[in-house]
Amino acid sequence: MDKYKNPKTALVLPTAEDLKASLSGTGLSEARNNLCALFDKDTFIEIGAFTKRKFCEYADVEHGEEFEGVLCGYGAVDGRLVYAFAQDGARMKGAMDENHAKKICALYDMALKNGAPVIGLFDCAGADIFEGAAALAAYSRIMKAVSAASGTVPQIAVITGNCTGAMASIAAMFDFTVKARNANLYVNAPEFAGNRDSQAPITAYAAEDRQTAIVYTRNLLSYLPDCAGEGVHMEGTADNLNRMLGNRDFAGDVNAAISAVADNGIFLEVSHEYAPVLTTAFATVGGVKSGFLGTSYAIGEGRLTADAARKAARFVEFCDAFSIPLVTLVDSMGLAVCDESENAPFSADLARLAMAYAKSVNPKVTVVLGHAIGAAFSLLGSKALGADIAYALDESEIGALSTEVSVAFAWNNLITPDKSREDLMNEWRASLASPVAAASLGEIDDIVSVNELRARICSALQMLAVKSSVRNRLHNVSPL
């Protein structure tokens, strides 16, 4: 029982030289290596470096001189100020305790005061059971800090090791979650949840390893502002704003459309593996850093599922919070009809998506690429729901029901030996379901060709670029 004696009586504080020696050289911990990979070379500065763990009389004396299991600090990522914390599995397995939370909360205070993004590198074995309620309250303090920063500074969670239980909930509070494939992210352990990655949040990217996860995180940061209130971010581009696309066929693949429109064909998709029928991505278009949201007709006719609606709503809300222009590309036959959707809170997820668009005030451009049938037209950035500009390609189809169902429902009695069902469908598509019909009602601003799609979107985004800054001036809103 000697090892359970009170370590306070034998505590020896290290010197500054001892600490620096432990933080340099070839013996760097994995957490510190991750931070070095995240930040530009030699820019990471640690804060609270000498903070030590608190130990009760029952704690193992051999850990009595251990530093707190989280590294916190700031540095530059592509020359921009960024704050980060990295839980260190080599220090009591990154277990959560009171001082652990205090270090992270102090980091958040600095990030909010200076208006800069926060990156969290998660690797935690859970709560320090010797601290009891203090450790549980530590989770709550971090949750409060993350919540306070939500919508004010971007937050990216990078799962590099264990992120389970309450820590998984904290990671889900971040704007984006990047996960290394060999990392653990769940609320309940798989052996208790039926071998499922249960209740894991929507991940922005599933990386092969930690290094790839960090590279993706740096790339994602390049599309995000430092903080809310900055307005639309614009930069120079070598791509021609009036570049024509030719007679291109996207074949129902919205990613092909995004690539065609984006500067130099470059875009960064987020949450690819979650609800793949709907793509969310970032790209620069005509020098304007923008968000893209769109459905792929090639995947289940682009029909919205509960998961797709949830994914879309989160993305719309994020873009609005940080004044990121949103381009919505619609090619969908409406809502999915399946047990999975009906057993989920489908109507609640659709309601959240509608509210996200309706409440958003960031610049929004919507284009009907192919089909916009039923609720797909209503929910995915329609003009009535708040889009600033709405276009439709000249061969698109817009209607309450598909042309086939509409004819069967309304014109079935008009079929004669001289007029076939196909003839009636062509007539319906050319009249009642045409983009001209929607435009004549003011629900579509203009009908465009594929060839001019990029040029039109570039023009609209350039025109709307000052929208957020004008709104901020009118309402006396400052960044922070």
Beta strands, then each sheet from edge to edge (+ up, - down):
strand 1: 45-47
strand 2: 70-77
strand 3: 80-87
strand 4: 118-122
strand 5: 155-159
strand 6: 162-164
strand 7: 176-180
strand 8: 184-186
strand 9: 205-207
strand 10: 267-270
strand 11: 278-285
strand 12: 288-295
strand 13: 326-332
strand 14: 364-373
strand 15: 389-393
strand 16: 397-399
strand 17: 446-448
sheet 1: 1+ 2- 3+ 4+ 5+ 7+ 9+
sheet 2: 6+ 8+
sheet 3: 10+ 11- 12+ 13+ 14+ 15+ 17+
sheet 4: 10+ 11- 12+ 13+ 14+ 16+
end
